[in-house]
Amino acid sequence: PIEKKDEQKLKINYIGSVRDYEALKTLSEIEDDNFEIGIYGTGVCYNRLQEECKGKNVKIYGKYNGISESGEIYRNTDILYCVYNPNVENWKNSYPVKLFEAIVTLTPVIVSTNTITEKFVKEYGIGEAVEYANQESLYNAITKISKNYSIYVKNLEKISEEYKWETVVKHLDKIYD
């Protein structure tokens, strides 16, 4: 597991391709002095979000090197924002890689309702699911995770070994033998 930096504000970060404007806009509009919002990555919505987030409690970090910088980014991430439009078939029925990065870094996650990731997150108690583009739902999820943070981390610890690369490779070796 990655050791988190101990700081005053709870850091909620999105890490990845900046392409779902409504989901990222909803995140950027969360206003609470106890939270710090970060968006790592570039994409079709990057410039628009960067412009709209000026003067807000949101840091737009832009492009990052996934190989050399992911560890530091996850050290600075208390909650991973992994919300996508559930009306898009691919986002509704797929598991994003960042979900598994969150598991092995013991980072609670926020995902969309009505998705396969919602079922997974609820089954293991590793985060919360929110209604897409619903600020109140998102705020409530952040508050719930922050109040029960250690419970989510303990649940992540219970499953993290199963999703480490070494374990996954062993499973793949069995499949391909």
C-alpha positions as CSV (number, residue, x, y, z in Angstrom):
1,P,0.0,0.0,0.0
2,I,1.0,3.6,-0.5
3,E,1.4,5.7,2.6
4,K,-0.9,8.8,2.3
5,K,0.4,12.2,3.1
6,D,-1.2,13.5,6.3
7,E,-2.7,16.8,5.6
8,Q,-5.6,18.9,6.9
9,K,-7.9,18.8,3.9
10,L,-9.4,15.7,2.4
11,K,-8.2,15.4,-1.2
12,I,-10.7,14.1,-3.7
13,N,-9.0,13.6,-7.1
14,Y,-9.9,12.5,-10.6
15,I,-7.0,10.8,-12.4
16,G,-7.3,10.1,-16.1
17,S,-8.6,11.3,-19.4
18,V,-10.5,14.5,-19.0
19,R,-13.5,13.7,-21.2
20,D,-16.7,13.5,-19.3
21,Y,-17.5,17.1,-18.8
22,E,-20.7,16.7,-16.7
23,A,-19.0,14.4,-14.2
24,L,-16.0,16.6,-13.8
25,K,-18.1,19.8,-13.6
26,T,-20.1,18.2,-10.8
27,L,-16.8,17.4,-8.9
28,S,-15.4,20.9,-9.5
29,E,-18.5,22.5,-8.0
30,I,-18.1,20.9,-4.6
31,E,-17.5,23.8,-2.2
32,D,-16.2,22.9,1.2
33,D,-13.2,24.3,3.0
34,N,-12.4,20.8,4.3
35,F,-12.0,19.3,0.8
36,E,-9.5,19.9,-1.9
37,I,-10.4,18.9,-5.4
38,G,-7.8,17.8,-8.0
39,I,-8.1,16.8,-11.7
40,Y,-5.1,15.0,-13.2
41,G,-4.9,14.5,-16.9
42,T,-5.8,16.0,-20.2
43,G,-8.5,15.5,-22.8
44,V,-11.3,17.1,-24.8
45,C,-12.7,18.9,-21.7
46,Y,-9.4,20.1,-20.3
47,N,-9.4,23.6,-21.5
48,R,-13.0,24.3,-20.7
49,L,-12.6,23.0,-17.2
50,Q,-9.4,24.8,-16.7
51,E,-11.1,28.1,-17.6
52,E,-14.3,27.4,-15.6
53,C,-12.4,26.4,-12.4
54,K,-10.4,29.6,-12.1
55,G,-11.0,31.0,-8.6
56,K,-12.5,27.7,-7.3
57,N,-11.2,25.3,-4.8
58,V,-10.0,23.0,-7.7
59,K,-6.5,22.3,-8.9
60,I,-6.2,21.3,-12.5
61,Y,-2.9,19.5,-12.8
62,G,-3.0,18.6,-16.4
63,K,-0.8,16.0,-18.1
64,Y,1.1,13.6,-15.9
65,N,3.4,10.6,-16.4
66,G,1.5,7.5,-15.3
67,I,4.6,5.5,-14.8
68,S,6.7,7.9,-12.8
69,E,4.1,10.1,-11.1
70,S,1.2,7.8,-10.1
71,G,2.7,6.9,-6.8
72,E,3.0,10.5,-5.7
73,I,-0.5,11.3,-7.1
74,Y,-2.1,8.5,-5.1
75,R,-0.1,9.5,-2.0
76,N,-2.0,12.8,-2.4
77,T,-5.4,11.2,-3.0
78,D,-7.7,10.4,-0.1
79,I,-10.7,9.6,-2.3
80,L,-10.6,8.7,-6.0
81,Y,-13.4,10.1,-8.1
82,C,-14.3,7.5,-10.7
83,V,-17.7,8.7,-11.9
84,Y,-18.8,8.3,-15.5
85,N,-22.0,8.7,-17.4
86,P,-23.9,5.4,-16.9
87,N,-25.9,6.0,-20.1
88,V,-22.7,5.3,-22.1
89,E,-22.6,1.5,-22.5
90,N,-18.9,1.2,-22.2
91,W,-18.8,3.2,-19.0
92,K,-21.8,1.3,-17.6
93,N,-20.3,-2.1,-18.1
94,S,-16.6,-1.8,-17.7
95,Y,-14.1,-1.7,-14.9
96,P,-11.7,1.2,-15.2
97,V,-8.0,0.4,-14.4
98,K,-8.0,3.3,-11.9
99,L,-10.5,1.3,-9.8
100,F,-7.9,-1.4,-9.3
101,E,-5.2,1.2,-8.7
102,A,-7.4,2.6,-5.9
103,I,-7.7,-0.9,-4.4
104,V,-3.9,-1.6,-4.3
105,T,-3.2,2.0,-3.0
106,L,-6.0,1.6,-0.4
107,T,-7.9,4.6,-1.7
108,P,-11.7,4.7,-1.3
109,V,-13.6,5.4,-4.5
110,I,-16.7,7.2,-5.7
111,V,-18.4,5.6,-8.7
112,S,-21.6,6.1,-10.6
113,T,-24.9,4.4,-9.7
114,N,-26.4,2.0,-12.2
115,T,-23.0,0.6,-13.3
116,I,-21.1,-2.6,-12.8
117,T,-18.6,-0.7,-10.7
118,E,-21.4,0.2,-8.3
119,K,-22.1,-3.4,-7.6
120,F,-18.4,-4.2,-7.0
121,V,-17.8,-1.2,-4.7
122,K,-20.9,-2.0,-2.7
123,E,-20.1,-5.7,-2.5
124,Y,-16.7,-5.0,-1.0
125,G,-17.5,-1.8,0.9
126,I,-14.7,0.2,-0.7
127,G,-16.5,3.4,-1.5
128,E,-19.8,4.9,-2.5
129,A,-21.9,5.2,-5.6
130,V,-23.4,8.5,-6.6
131,E,-26.1,9.6,-9.1
132,Y,-24.4,11.0,-12.2
133,A,-24.0,14.8,-12.3
134,N,-25.8,15.1,-9.0
135,Q,-23.9,17.4,-6.6
136,E,-25.9,16.6,-3.5
137,S,-25.4,12.9,-4.0
138,L,-21.6,13.5,-4.5
139,Y,-21.4,15.7,-1.4
140,N,-23.2,13.1,0.7
141,A,-20.9,10.4,-0.5
142,I,-17.7,12.4,0.2
143,T,-19.1,13.2,3.7
144,K,-19.9,9.6,4.4
145,I,-16.5,8.3,3.3
146,S,-14.7,11.0,5.3
147,K,-16.7,10.2,8.5
148,N,-16.0,6.4,8.1
149,Y,-12.6,6.6,6.3
150,S,-10.9,3.8,8.3
151,I,-13.7,1.3,7.6
152,Y,-13.3,1.8,3.8
153,V,-9.5,1.4,4.1
154,K,-9.9,-1.8,6.2
155,N,-12.2,-3.1,3.5
156,L,-9.7,-2.2,0.8
157,E,-7.0,-4.0,2.8
158,K,-9.1,-7.2,2.8
159,I,-9.1,-7.4,-1.0
160,S,-5.9,-5.6,-2.0
161,E,-3.7,-8.7,-2.2
162,E,-6.1,-10.2,-4.8
163,Y,-5.5,-7.2,-7.2
164,K,-1.8,-6.7,-6.9
165,W,0.0,-7.3,-10.2
166,E,1.9,-10.3,-8.9
167,T,-1.3,-12.1,-7.9
168,V,-3.1,-11.2,-11.1
169,V,-0.1,-12.6,-13.1
170,K,-0.3,-15.9,-11.2
171,H,-4.0,-16.2,-12.0
172,L,-3.3,-15.4,-15.7
173,D,-0.5,-18.1,-15.7
174,K,-3.0,-20.7,-14.5
175,I,-5.5,-19.6,-17.2
176,Y,-2.9,-19.8,-20.0
177,D,-1.2,-23.1,-18.9
